[in-house]
Amino acid sequence: MSPIFRKLTDVRHALLRLHKALLDDQRIVYERAHGTVTPSEFLQLIINEPAFDWLHRLSELVVQIDEQMEDTEDILTPESAKTLLDQAKALLTPSETGEGFSRAYFDAIQRNPEIAMMQGQIRKLITAPLAAA
């Protein structure tokens, strides 16, 4: 496996873990306001509820990484990998004064120490030189 492919694989896995943690956190927030939901109700909330919309951006990034990596290990270039890593870095920039993902992500980091730790780990992984991947 090429270092580029390995790094994107590692980033993808970290993003999926973060996505799960963010979903779990958002579910807690939602259930505090609206009551407990079943697993099937939760799936519908993820798809249709505006309170979960901000998470779609992270899902879309994972899909972009998947598409780049699909059957392209031999042609995945450092430039295309850098573009994806730059997108991840930009998306995962929390902002107290921002809107959409950046604000909701900031709030989740403030609420949940596990998410704050993941943020640091992913940031380090994304910004590490390729040779260190």
N, CA, C and O atoms as a GROMACS GRO file, in nm:
protein
  532
    1MET      N    1   0.086  -0.118   0.000
    1MET     CA    2   0.000   0.000   0.000
    1MET      C    3   0.090   0.124   0.000
    1MET      O    4   0.184   0.134   0.080
    2SER      N    5   0.061   0.216  -0.090
    2SER     CA    6   0.141   0.338  -0.100
    2SER      C    7   0.121   0.426   0.024
    2SER      O    8   0.017   0.419   0.089
    3PRO      N    9   0.221   0.510   0.056
    3PRO     CA   10   0.205   0.599   0.172
    3PRO      C   11   0.084   0.693   0.158
    3PRO      O   12   0.018   0.724   0.257
    4ILE      N   13   0.057   0.738   0.037
    4ILE     CA   14  -0.058   0.827   0.014
    4ILE      C   15  -0.188   0.754   0.045
    4ILE      O   16  -0.274   0.804   0.117
    5PHE      N   17  -0.199   0.634  -0.010
    5PHE     CA   18  -0.320   0.554   0.010
    5PHE      C   19  -0.337   0.521   0.159
    5PHE      O   20  -0.448   0.528   0.211
    6ARG      N   21  -0.228   0.486   0.226
    6ARG     CA   22  -0.233   0.453   0.369
    6ARG      C   23  -0.278   0.574   0.450
    6ARG      O   24  -0.361   0.561   0.540
    7LYS      N   25  -0.224   0.692   0.417
    7LYS     CA   26  -0.263   0.811   0.492
    7LYS      C   27  -0.411   0.842   0.473
    7LYS      O   28  -0.481   0.870   0.571
    8LEU      N   29  -0.460   0.836   0.350
    8LEU     CA   30  -0.603   0.862   0.327
    8LEU      C   31  -0.690   0.757   0.396
    8LEU      O   32  -0.798   0.789   0.446
    9THR      N   33  -0.644   0.634   0.398
    9THR     CA   34  -0.717   0.529   0.468
    9THR      C   35  -0.725   0.561   0.617
    9THR      O   36  -0.831   0.549   0.678
   10ASP      N   37  -0.612   0.603   0.675
   10ASP     CA   38  -0.610   0.638   0.817
   10ASP      C   39  -0.702   0.758   0.846
   10ASP      O   40  -0.776   0.758   0.944
   11VAL      N   41  -0.696   0.858   0.759
   11VAL     CA   42  -0.782   0.976   0.776
   11VAL      C   43  -0.929   0.936   0.764
   11VAL      O   44  -1.012   0.980   0.842
   12ARG      N   45  -0.960   0.853   0.666
   12ARG     CA   46  -1.098   0.808   0.646
   12ARG      C   47  -1.150   0.738   0.770
   12ARG      O   48  -1.262   0.764   0.815
   13HIS      N   49  -1.069   0.647   0.826
   13HIS     CA   50  -1.112   0.574   0.946
   13HIS      C   51  -1.132   0.670   1.063
   13HIS      O   52  -1.228   0.655   1.140
   14ALA      N   53  -1.043   0.767   1.078
   14ALA     CA   54  -1.056   0.866   1.186
   14ALA      C   55  -1.183   0.950   1.167
   14ALA      O   56  -1.253   0.980   1.264
   15LEU      N   57  -1.212   0.988   1.043
   15LEU     CA   58  -1.332   1.066   1.014
   15LEU      C   59  -1.459   0.986   1.044
   15LEU      O   60  -1.557   1.041   1.094
   16LEU      N   61  -1.456   0.857   1.015
   16LEU     CA   62  -1.572   0.772   1.046
   16LEU      C   63  -1.594   0.761   1.196
   16LEU      O   64  -1.707   0.764   1.243
   17ARG      N   65  -1.485   0.747   1.272
   17ARG     CA   66  -1.498   0.742   1.419
   17ARG      C   67  -1.553   0.875   1.471
   17ARG      O   68  -1.639   0.878   1.560
   18LEU      N   69  -1.503   0.985   1.415
   18LEU     CA   70  -1.552   1.116   1.455
   18LEU      C   71  -1.700   1.131   1.420
   18LEU      O   72  -1.778   1.181   1.501
   19HIS      N   73  -1.737   1.088   1.301
   19HIS     CA   74  -1.877   1.098   1.257
   19HIS      C   75  -1.968   1.022   1.354
   19HIS      O   76  -2.074   1.073   1.392
   20LYS      N   77  -1.928   0.903   1.394
   20LYS     CA   78  -2.008   0.825   1.489
   20LYS      C   79  -2.019   0.899   1.622
   20LYS      O   80  -2.128   0.907   1.679
   21ALA      N   81  -1.909   0.952   1.671
   21ALA     CA   82  -1.912   1.025   1.798
   21ALA      C   83  -2.002   1.149   1.788
   21ALA      O   84  -2.075   1.180   1.882
   22LEU      N   85  -1.996   1.218   1.675
   22LEU     CA   86  -2.080   1.336   1.655
   22LEU      C   87  -2.228   1.298   1.646
   22LEU      O   88  -2.314   1.367   1.700
   23LEU      N   89  -2.257   1.188   1.577
   23LEU     CA   90  -2.396   1.140   1.571
   23LEU      C   91  -2.447   1.106   1.711
   23LEU      O   92  -2.558   1.145   1.748
   24ASP      N   93  -2.366   1.033   1.787
   24ASP     CA   94  -2.407   0.996   1.922
   24ASP      C   95  -2.430   1.120   2.008
   24ASP      O   96  -2.527   1.127   2.083
   25ASP      N   97  -2.341   1.217   1.996
   25ASP     CA   98  -2.354   1.341   2.073
   25ASP      C   99  -2.480   1.418   2.032
   25ASP      O  100  -2.554   1.466   2.117
   26GLN      N  101  -2.504   1.428   1.902
   26GLN     CA  102  -2.622   1.500   1.853
   26GLN      C  103  -2.750   1.428   1.893
   26GLN      O  104  -2.852   1.491   1.918
   27ARG      N  105  -2.744   1.296   1.899
   27ARG     CA  106  -2.861   1.219   1.944
   27ARG      C  107  -2.895   1.252   2.089
   27ARG      O  108  -3.012   1.269   2.124
   28ILE      N  109  -2.792   1.262   2.172
   28ILE     CA  110  -2.813   1.297   2.313
   28ILE      C  111  -2.878   1.435   2.323
   28ILE      O  112  -2.974   1.454   2.399
   29VAL      N  113  -2.827   1.530   2.247
   29VAL     CA  114  -2.883   1.665   2.248
   29VAL      C  115  -3.029   1.660   2.203
   29VAL      O  116  -3.116   1.722   2.265
   30TYR      N  117  -3.056   1.587   2.096
   30TYR     CA  118  -3.192   1.578   2.043
   30TYR      C  119  -3.286   1.513   2.144
   30TYR      O  120  -3.396   1.562   2.168
   31GLU      N  121  -3.241   1.401   2.204
   31GLU     CA  122  -3.327   1.328   2.297
   31GLU      C  123  -3.354   1.408   2.425
   31GLU      O  124  -3.460   1.393   2.485
   32ARG      N  125  -3.261   1.491   2.467
   32ARG     CA  126  -3.286   1.578   2.583
   32ARG      C  127  -3.402   1.673   2.556
   32ARG      O  128  -3.482   1.704   2.645
   33ALA      N  129  -3.410   1.718   2.433
   33ALA     CA  130  -3.515   1.815   2.397
   33ALA      C  131  -3.646   1.748   2.358
   33ALA      O  132  -3.753   1.805   2.380
   34HIS      N  133  -3.640   1.626   2.299
   34HIS     CA  134  -3.760   1.566   2.240
   34HIS      C  135  -3.796   1.428   2.293
   34HIS      O  136  -3.899   1.373   2.255
   35GLY      N  137  -3.715   1.373   2.380
   35GLY     CA  138  -3.741   1.239   2.431
   35GLY      C  139  -3.667   1.132   2.353
   35GLY      O  140  -3.613   1.156   2.244
   36THR      N  141  -3.665   1.014   2.411
   36THR     CA  142  -3.593   0.901   2.353
   36THR      C  143  -3.650   0.859   2.218
   36THR      O  144  -3.772   0.862   2.197
   37VAL      N  145  -3.561   0.821   2.127
   37VAL     CA  146  -3.603   0.773   1.996
   37VAL      C  147  -3.551   0.630   1.975
   37VAL      O  148  -3.448   0.591   2.029
   38THR      N  149  -3.625   0.555   1.895
   38THR     CA  150  -3.584   0.419   1.862
   38THR      C  151  -3.475   0.424   1.755
   38THR      O  152  -3.455   0.529   1.693
   39PRO      N  153  -3.405   0.313   1.732
   39PRO     CA  154  -3.304   0.312   1.625
   39PRO      C  155  -3.360   0.349   1.487
   39PRO      O  156  -3.294   0.420   1.411
   40SER      N  157  -3.480   0.302   1.454
   40SER     CA  158  -3.537   0.337   1.324
   40SER      C  159  -3.577   0.484   1.318
   40SER      O  160  -3.562   0.549   1.214
   41GLU      N  161  -3.626   0.538   1.430
   41GLU     CA  162  -3.657   0.681   1.435
   41GLU      C  163  -3.528   0.763   1.421
   41GLU      O  164  -3.526   0.867   1.356
   42PHE      N  165  -3.422   0.714   1.485
   42PHE     CA  166  -3.294   0.784   1.479
   42PHE      C  167  -3.243   0.791   1.334
   42PHE      O  168  -3.195   0.895   1.290
   43LEU      N  169  -3.254   0.682   1.262
   43LEU     CA  170  -3.213   0.682   1.122
   43LEU      C  171  -3.291   0.786   1.043
   43LEU      O  172  -3.233   0.858   0.962
   44GLN      N  173  -3.420   0.794   1.066
   44GLN     CA  174  -3.501   0.894   0.996
   44GLN      C  175  -3.460   1.037   1.036
   44GLN      O  176  -3.459   1.128   0.952
   45LEU      N  177  -3.425   1.055   1.162
   45LEU     CA  178  -3.378   1.186   1.207
   45LEU      C  179  -3.249   1.225   1.135
   45LEU      O  180  -3.234   1.339   1.091
   46ILE      N  181  -3.156   1.132   1.125
   46ILE     CA  182  -3.029   1.159   1.058
   46ILE      C  183  -3.053   1.206   0.915
   46ILE      O  184  -2.986   1.297   0.866
   47ILE      N  185  -3.149   1.144   0.850
   47ILE     CA  186  -3.178   1.175   0.710
   47ILE      C  187  -3.259   1.303   0.695
   47ILE      O  188  -3.232   1.384   0.607
   48ASN      N  189  -3.359   1.322   0.781
   48ASN     CA  190  -3.459   1.426   0.758
   48ASN      C  191  -3.461   1.543   0.856
   48ASN      O  192  -3.514   1.649   0.823
   49GLU      N  193  -3.405   1.528   0.972
   49GLU     CA  194  -3.417   1.630   1.077
   49GLU      C  195  -3.312   1.740   1.059
   49GLU      O  196  -3.193   1.710   1.051
   50PRO      N  197  -3.353   1.865   1.052
   50PRO     CA  198  -3.258   1.976   1.036
   50PRO      C  199  -3.148   1.980   1.143
   50PRO      O  200  -3.038   2.027   1.115
   51ALA      N  201  -3.176   1.931   1.263
   51ALA     CA  202  -3.074   1.932   1.369
   51ALA      C  203  -2.954   1.843   1.334
   51ALA      O  204  -2.848   1.856   1.395
   52PHE      N  205  -2.971   1.753   1.238
   52PHE     CA  206  -2.862   1.663   1.198
   52PHE      C  207  -2.802   1.701   1.063
   52PHE      O  208  -2.704   1.641   1.020
   53ASP      N  209  -2.859   1.801   0.996
   53ASP     CA  210  -2.812   1.840   0.862
   53ASP      C  211  -2.663   1.871   0.857
   53ASP      O  212  -2.595   1.834   0.761
   54TRP      N  213  -2.613   1.938   0.959
   54TRP     CA  214  -2.473   1.979   0.958
   54TRP      C  215  -2.377   1.861   0.944
   54TRP      O  216  -2.266   1.877   0.892
   55LEU      N  217  -2.418   1.743   0.988
   55LEU     CA  218  -2.333   1.625   0.980
   55LEU      C  219  -2.320   1.570   0.838
   55LEU      O  220  -2.230   1.491   0.810
   56HIS      N  221  -2.408   1.611   0.750
   56HIS     CA  222  -2.402   1.562   0.612
   56HIS      C  223  -2.273   1.604   0.543
   56HIS      O  224  -2.223   1.532   0.456
   57ARG      N  225  -2.218   1.719   0.580
   57ARG     CA  226  -2.093   1.765   0.519
   57ARG      C  227  -1.979   1.668   0.547
   57ARG      O  228  -1.895   1.642   0.460
   58LEU      N  229  -1.975   1.614   0.668
   58LEU     CA  230  -1.872   1.518   0.703
   58LEU      C  231  -1.895   1.387   0.628
   58LEU      O  232  -1.800   1.324   0.580
   59SER      N  233  -2.019   1.346   0.618
   59SER     CA  234  -2.052   1.225   0.540
   59SER      C  235  -2.007   1.241   0.395
   59SER      O  236  -1.949   1.149   0.337
   60GLU      N  237  -2.033   1.357   0.339
   60GLU     CA  238  -1.996   1.384   0.199
   60GLU      C  239  -1.845   1.380   0.179
   60GLU      O  240  -1.797   1.334   0.076
   61LEU      N  241  -1.770   1.429   0.277
   61LEU     CA  242  -1.624   1.425   0.267
   61LEU      C  243  -1.574   1.281   0.267
   61LEU      O  244  -1.486   1.246   0.190
   62VAL      N  245  -1.631   1.197   0.353
   62VAL     CA  246  -1.591   1.056   0.357
   62VAL      C  247  -1.622   0.990   0.223
   62VAL      O  248  -1.542   0.910   0.173
   63VAL      N  249  -1.736   1.022   0.164
   63VAL     CA  250  -1.772   0.967   0.032
   63VAL      C  251  -1.671   1.013  -0.074
   63VAL      O  252  -1.631   0.934  -0.159
   64GLN      N  253  -1.631   1.140  -0.069
   64GLN     CA  254  -1.530   1.190  -0.164
   64GLN      C  255  -1.400   1.111  -0.151
   64GLN      O  256  -1.339   1.074  -0.251
   65ILE      N  257  -1.358   1.087  -0.028
   65ILE     CA  258  -1.235   1.010  -0.005
   65ILE      C  259  -1.252   0.868  -0.060
   65ILE      O  260  -1.163   0.816  -0.128
   66ASP      N  261  -1.367   0.807  -0.031
   66ASP     CA  262  -1.394   0.673  -0.083
   66ASP      C  263  -1.385   0.669  -0.235
   66ASP      O  264  -1.324   0.580  -0.293
   67GLU      N  265  -1.446   0.767  -0.299
   67GLU     CA  266  -1.446   0.770  -0.446
   67GLU      C  267  -1.305   0.786  -0.502
   67GLU      O  268  -1.270   0.722  -0.601
   68GLN      N  269  -1.224   0.869  -0.438
   68GLN     CA  270  -1.085   0.887  -0.484
   68GLN      C  271  -1.004   0.759  -0.465
   68GLN      O  272  -0.918   0.727  -0.548
   69MET      N  273  -1.031   0.688  -0.358
   69MET     CA  274  -0.952   0.570  -0.325
   69MET      C  275  -0.999   0.444  -0.398
   69MET      O  276  -0.925   0.347  -0.411
   70GLU      N  277  -1.122   0.448  -0.446
   70GLU     CA  278  -1.180   0.329  -0.510
   70GLU      C  279  -1.102   0.293  -0.636
   70GLU      O  280  -1.101   0.367  -0.734
   71ASP      N  281  -1.037   0.180  -0.631
   71ASP     CA  282  -0.964   0.126  -0.746
   71ASP      C  283  -0.863   0.225  -0.804
   71ASP      O  284  -0.832   0.219  -0.923
   72THR      N  285  -0.810   0.315  -0.722
   72THR     CA  286  -0.715   0.411  -0.776
   72THR      C  287  -0.584   0.415  -0.698
   72THR      O  288  -0.510   0.513  -0.708
   73GLU      N  289  -0.555   0.312  -0.621
   73GLU     CA  290  -0.434   0.316  -0.540
   73GLU      C  291  -0.311   0.347  -0.626
   73GLU      O  292  -0.222   0.421  -0.582
   74ASP      N  293  -0.305   0.293  -0.745
   74ASP     CA  294  -0.188   0.314  -0.830
   74ASP      C  295  -0.186   0.452  -0.894
   74ASP      O  296  -0.080   0.498  -0.935
   75ILE      N  297  -0.301   0.520  -0.904
   75ILE     CA  298  -0.302   0.652  -0.969
   75ILE      C  299  -0.336   0.766  -0.874
   75ILE      O  300  -0.347   0.881  -0.918
   76LEU      N  301  -0.353   0.737  -0.747
   76LEU     CA  302  -0.379   0.841  -0.648
   76LEU      C  303  -0.253   0.925  -0.634
   76LEU      O  304  -0.148   0.874  -0.597
   77THR      N  305  -0.265   1.053  -0.664
   77THR     CA  306  -0.148   1.140  -0.663
   77THR      C  307  -0.137   1.216  -0.532
   77THR      O  308  -0.236   1.232  -0.460
   78PRO      N  309  -0.016   1.263  -0.501
   78PRO     CA  310  -0.003   1.347  -0.382
   78PRO      C  311  -0.092   1.471  -0.390
   78PRO      O  312  -0.142   1.518  -0.288
   79GLU      N  313  -0.111   1.524  -0.510
   79GLU     CA  314  -0.194   1.643  -0.528
   79GLU      C  315  -0.340   1.616  -0.494
   79GLU      O  316  -0.404   1.695  -0.425
   80SER      N  317  -0.392   1.503  -0.543
   80SER     CA  318  -0.533   1.472  -0.514
   80SER      C  319  -0.551   1.439  -0.367
   80SER      O  320  -0.653   1.474  -0.307
   81ALA      N  321  -0.452   1.372  -0.308
   81ALA     CA  322  -0.460   1.343  -0.164
   81ALA      C  323  -0.453   1.473  -0.085
   81ALA      O  324  -0.528   1.490   0.011
   82LYS      N  325  -0.366   1.565  -0.124
   82LYS     CA  326  -0.353   1.693  -0.054
   82LYS      C  327  -0.484   1.771  -0.062
   82LYS      O  328  -0.523   1.835   0.035
   83THR      N  329  -0.550   1.767  -0.177
   83THR     CA  330  -0.678   1.836  -0.191
   83THR      C  331  -0.780   1.782  -0.090
   83THR      O  332  -0.850   1.859  -0.025
   84LEU      N  333  -0.788   1.651  -0.077
   84LEU     CA  334  -0.881   1.590   0.018
   84LEU      C  335  -0.842   1.623   0.162
   84LEU      O  336  -0.929   1.652   0.245
   85LEU      N  337  -0.713   1.619   0.191
   85LEU     CA  338  -0.668   1.652   0.326
   85LEU      C  339  -0.694   1.798   0.359
   85LEU      O  340  -0.730   1.832   0.472
   86ASP      N  341  -0.676   1.886   0.260
   86ASP     CA  342  -0.707   2.028   0.280
   86ASP      C  343  -0.856   2.049   0.306
   86ASP      O  344  -0.894   2.132   0.389
   87GLN      N  345  -0.940   1.973   0.234
   87GLN     CA  346  -1.085   1.982   0.257
   87GLN      C  347  -1.119   1.937   0.399
   87GLN      O  348  -1.201   1.999   0.466
   88ALA      N  349  -1.056   1.828   0.443
   88ALA     CA  350  -1.081   1.778   0.578
   88ALA      C  351  -1.036   1.881   0.681
   88ALA      O  352  -1.107   1.908   0.778
   89LYS      N  353  -0.919   1.938   0.660
   89LYS     CA  354  -0.866   2.038   0.753
   89LYS      C  355  -0.960   2.159   0.761
   89LYS      O  356  -0.988   2.210   0.869
   90ALA      N  357  -1.006   2.205   0.645
   90ALA     CA  358  -1.096   2.321   0.642
   90ALA      C  359  -1.229   2.288   0.710
   90ALA      O  360  -1.281   2.368   0.788
   91LEU      N  361  -1.285   2.172   0.680
   91LEU     CA  362  -1.413   2.134   0.738
   91LEU      C  363  -1.403   2.122   0.890
   91LEU      O  364  -1.493   2.165   0.962
   92LEU      N  365  -1.294   2.063   0.936
   92LEU     CA  366  -1.280   2.036   1.079
   92LEU      C  367  -1.215   2.154   1.154
   92LEU      O  368  -1.135   2.135   1.246
   93THR      N  369  -1.251   2.273   1.112
   93THR     CA  370  -1.207   2.394   1.181
   93THR      C  371  -1.328   2.451   1.255
   93THR      O  372  -1.412   2.517   1.195
   94PRO      N  373  -1.334   2.423   1.386
   94PRO     CA  374  -1.449   2.472   1.462
   94PRO      C  375  -1.447   2.623   1.475
   94PRO      O  376  -1.340   2.685   1.474
   95SER      N  377  -1.565   2.682   1.486
   95SER     CA  378  -1.574   2.827   1.499
   95SER      C  379  -1.691   2.864   1.590
   95SER      O  380  -1.806   2.831   1.562
   96GLU      N  381  -1.660   2.934   1.696
   96GLU     CA  382  -1.762   2.978   1.790
   96GLU      C  383  -1.855   3.081   1.724
   96GLU      O  384  -1.973   3.090   1.760
   97THR      N  385  -1.802   3.157   1.630
   97THR     CA  386  -1.882   3.260   1.564
   97THR      C  387  -1.927   3.220   1.424
   97THR      O  388  -1.991   3.298   1.354
   98GLY      N  389  -1.893   3.097   1.383
   98GLY     CA  390  -1.929   3.052   1.249
   98GLY      C  391  -2.073   3.008   1.240
   98GLY      O  392  -2.152   3.026   1.333
   99GLU      N  393  -2.105   2.951   1.126
   99GLU     CA  394  -2.239   2.898   1.102
   99GLU      C  395  -2.227   2.754   1.052
   99GLU      O  396  -2.118   2.708   1.019
  100GLY      N  397  -2.339   2.686   1.048
  100GLY     CA  398  -2.342   2.551   0.992
  100GLY      C  399  -2.248   2.456   1.064
  100GLY      O  400  -2.247   2.450   1.187
  101PHE      N  401  -2.171   2.382   0.986
  101PHE     CA  402  -2.086   2.278   1.042
  101PHE      C  403  -1.987   2.335   1.144
  101PHE      O  404  -1.973   2.280   1.253
  102SER      N  405  -1.919   2.444   1.109
  102SER     CA  406  -1.812   2.493   1.196
  102SER      C  407  -1.866   2.532   1.335
  102SER      O  408  -1.799   2.509   1.435
  103ARG      N  409  -1.985   2.589   1.341
  103ARG     CA  410  -2.044   2.626   1.470
  103ARG      C  411  -2.094   2.503   1.545
  103ARG      O  412  -2.069   2.490   1.665
  104ALA      N  413  -2.164   2.415   1.477
  104ALA     CA  414  -2.215   2.294   1.543
  104ALA      C  415  -2.100   2.206   1.592
  104ALA      O  416  -2.107   2.145   1.698
  105TYR      N  417  -1.993   2.202   1.512
  105TYR     CA  418  -1.874   2.124   1.551
  105TYR      C  419  -1.809   2.187   1.674
  105TYR      O  420  -1.768   2.115   1.765
  106PHE      N  421  -1.799   2.319   1.677
  106PHE     CA  422  -1.746   2.389   1.794
  106PHE      C  423  -1.828   2.351   1.918
  106PHE      O  424  -1.771   2.319   2.023
  107ASP      N  425  -1.958   2.357   1.906
  107ASP     CA  426  -2.046   2.324   2.020
  107ASP      C  427  -2.025   2.180   2.066
  107ASP      O  428  -2.020   2.153   2.186
  108ALA      N  429  -2.013   2.087   1.973
  108ALA     CA  430  -1.991   1.947   2.008
  108ALA      C  431  -1.859   1.928   2.081
  108ALA      O  432  -1.850   1.852   2.177
  109ILE      N  433  -1.755   1.998   2.035
  109ILE     CA  434  -1.624   1.990   2.101
  109ILE      C  435  -1.634   2.043   2.244
  109ILE      O  436  -1.572   1.988   2.336
  110GLN      N  437  -1.710   2.150   2.263
  110GLN     CA  438  -1.726   2.209   2.396
  110GLN      C  439  -1.803   2.115   2.490
  110GLN      O  440  -1.776   2.110   2.610
  111ARG      N  441  -1.899   2.042   2.435
  111ARG     CA  442  -1.984   1.952   2.515
  111ARG      C  443  -1.915   1.822   2.550
  111ARG      O  444  -1.937   1.766   2.658
  112ASN      N  445  -1.833   1.774   2.459
  112ASN     CA  446  -1.789   1.635   2.467
  112ASN      C  447  -1.636   1.624   2.460
  112ASN      O  448  -1.577   1.646   2.354
  113PRO      N  449  -1.571   1.589   2.572
  113PRO     CA  450  -1.425   1.578   2.572
  113PRO      C  451  -1.371   1.473   2.475
  113PRO      O  452  -1.261   1.488   2.422
  114GLU      N  453  -1.449   1.366   2.451
  114GLU     CA  454  -1.406   1.264   2.355
  114GLU      C  455  -1.393   1.324   2.214
  114GLU      O  456  -1.298   1.294   2.142
  115ILE      N  457  -1.488   1.408   2.177
  115ILE     CA  458  -1.483   1.472   2.046
  115ILE      C  459  -1.367   1.571   2.041
  115ILE      O  460  -1.300   1.583   1.938
  116ALA      N  461  -1.342   1.641   2.150
  116ALA     CA  462  -1.228   1.733   2.154
  116ALA      C  463  -1.096   1.658   2.134
  116ALA      O  464  -1.008   1.704   2.062
  117MET      N  465  -1.084   1.542   2.197
  117MET     CA  466  -0.962   1.461   2.179
  117MET      C  467  -0.951   1.412   2.035
  117MET      O  468  -0.842   1.415   1.977
  118MET      N  469  -1.061   1.368   1.978
  118MET     CA  470  -1.059   1.321   1.839
  118MET      C  471  -1.017   1.434   1.746
  118MET      O  472  -0.941   1.412   1.651
  119GLN      N  473  -1.066   1.555   1.773
  119GLN     CA  474  -1.031   1.671   1.691
  119GLN      C  475  -0.878   1.687   1.688
  119GLN      O  476  -0.819   1.705   1.582
  120GLY      N  477  -0.817   1.680   1.803
  120GLY     CA  478  -0.672   1.694   1.810
  120GLY      C  479  -0.599   1.583   1.736
  120GLY      O  480  -0.502   1.609   1.664
  121GLN      N  481  -0.646   1.461   1.752
  121GLN     CA  482  -0.583   1.347   1.685
  121GLN      C  483  -0.596   1.355   1.533
  121GLN      O  484  -0.501   1.330   1.460
  122ILE      N  485  -0.715   1.391   1.487
  122ILE     CA  486  -0.737   1.400   1.343
  122ILE      C  487  -0.657   1.515   1.284
  122ILE      O  488  -0.598   1.501   1.177
  123ARG      N  489  -0.654   1.627   1.353
  123ARG     CA  490  -0.578   1.742   1.305
  123ARG      C  491  -0.431   1.704   1.289
  123ARG      O  492  -0.368   1.739   1.189
  124LYS      N  493  -0.378   1.634   1.386
  124LYS     CA  494  -0.238   1.589   1.380
  124LYS      C  495  -0.216   1.493   1.264
  124LYS      O  496  -0.116   1.503   1.193
  125LEU      N  497  -0.309   1.402   1.245
  125LEU     CA  498  -0.300   1.305   1.135
  125LEU      C  499  -0.306   1.375   1.000
  125LEU      O  500  -0.228   1.343   0.910
  126ILE      N  501  -0.397   1.470   0.985
  126ILE     CA  502  -0.415   1.540   0.858
  126ILE      C  503  -0.294   1.624   0.824
  126ILE      O  504  -0.253   1.630   0.708
  127THR      N  505  -0.235   1.689   0.923
  127THR     CA  506  -0.125   1.782   0.896
  127THR      C  507   0.013   1.716   0.899
  127THR      O  508   0.112   1.780   0.865
  128ALA      N  509   0.020   1.590   0.940
  128ALA     CA  510   0.150   1.521   0.942
  128ALA      C  511   0.205   1.509   0.800
  128ALA      O  512   0.130   1.486   0.706
  129PRO      N  513   0.336   1.526   0.786
  129PRO     CA  514   0.395   1.508   0.652
  129PRO      C  515   0.366   1.368   0.598
  129PRO      O  516   0.355   1.272   0.674
  130LEU      N  517   0.354   1.359   0.469
  130LEU     CA  518   0.318   1.232   0.404
  130LEU      C  519   0.418   1.123   0.440
  130LEU      O  520   0.378   1.009   0.463
  131ALA      N  521   0.544   1.155   0.447
  131ALA     CA  522   0.646   1.055   0.478
  131ALA      C  523   0.624   0.992   0.615
  131ALA      O  524   0.667   0.879   0.639
  132ALA      N  525   0.557   1.064   0.704
  132ALA     CA  526   0.531   1.013   0.838
  132ALA      C  527   0.405   0.928   0.843
  132ALA      O  528   0.373   0.869   0.946
  133ALA      N  529   0.334   0.922   0.732
  133ALA     CA  530   0.206   0.849   0.731
  133ALA      C  531   0.226   0.700   0.736
  133ALA      O  532   0.129   0.624   0.736
   0.00000   0.00000   0.00000
